[in-house]
């Protein structure tokens, strides 16, 4: 799918990082949007979390089918399923989300099966910060089914697929997780929240982080006991051990 296509290449420099956009002829109209998004979010995420740790980022425009995921990420590589996007704004959002994954899980690793919230919630939050001028998570309601926690492994959702489990995966791990980080931001304030996020990124870069690591570092950075906050948001450290 990637290696068997004839790609054009457009190269840009963003904050000292070479951004390569690879695309087929039919996707040329989307190249500008992808480069513009990288030009915006790479410096933004650097400011919020820490330095992008590599000197290059590749963005590949692909046809993975309209029913497939919007994008996929790997360290230094983003794949955008162009035909699945209904607008330029949708491409912006996907590139923002997949670029955020360069920080979480690309640089700060995690067990994506056992603790998926540590990359998907974090990347969703970062992409929302980038896309929306103000964050309003009033549309994200508390999920009533107590089978699902923010620290639930992927198997919790796949085992209940006949009950809509994988739909709940998106609701919980992406949206409720992003809201949880937003609520934490609101609780501790802008300065302490991003102090904690930068410390977490610095200490756990190129390591495999856990939920316990994140809570510990945020408590140290804010000098607050956040036990009640995380339990209220269904973050259970014991579930990850």
C-alpha positions, 0 to 999 in steps of 0.5 A: 500500500505504501511501498507500491505507489508512485509518490511525489514529495514536497519538503518543508522546514519547520523549526529545524525539522524537515517535513516530507509530504509524500502523495499521489497525483490525485492527492496534491490538493491536500499537500498544502493543508498537511504542511500548514498543519505541521508548520503550526503544531510542531512548534506548539507541541514543543512549547506545551510538552518539549522538543520534538526529538528527531530531525525529520517527520514524514507525512504520507497521503494514502488511500486506505479505503473510506471505511478505514481509520482516518490515520495511523502513526509511527515514530517519525511517520504519519499516514493520512487516509485522504479519501476518508476525510470529508473536508480540509478541516478534517485533514487538519484534525487528523494530522494534528492528532497523529503528530501529537502521537510523536510525543505520546507514544513516539517519544514517551512510550506506553503499553498501548494494549494495557494502558491505551489512554496514555497515548490516545487520550493525551494525543486527543487532548493535544489535538483539541488544544491545537484545533479549538481556540477554547476547549469546551468538553460539556458534550462529553458526558460521564459514561454510565457503564461501570465496566469501562474505566479510563485505565481499562485495557483494550480487551475490556472493550473487545470482549464486549464488542457485541454490546458496543464495546469498541464504540465505547472505546472511542468514547472512553479512551479518546474523548473522556480521556481528553476531558480528564486531562482538560479537567486536570488542567482546570483543577491545577491551573495552566502553569502547574499543568504544563509544568507537569506535562513537560516534566513527564515528557522529559523524565519518561522520554524514550522510556515506557511510561505507566499510569502510576508514573504520570500520576506521581509526576503530576503530583510532584509538579503540582505539590498536590494529592490527586488521588481523589481526582483520578479515582473520580475520573475512573483512573485506577492504578491497581488495574494497570498492575 
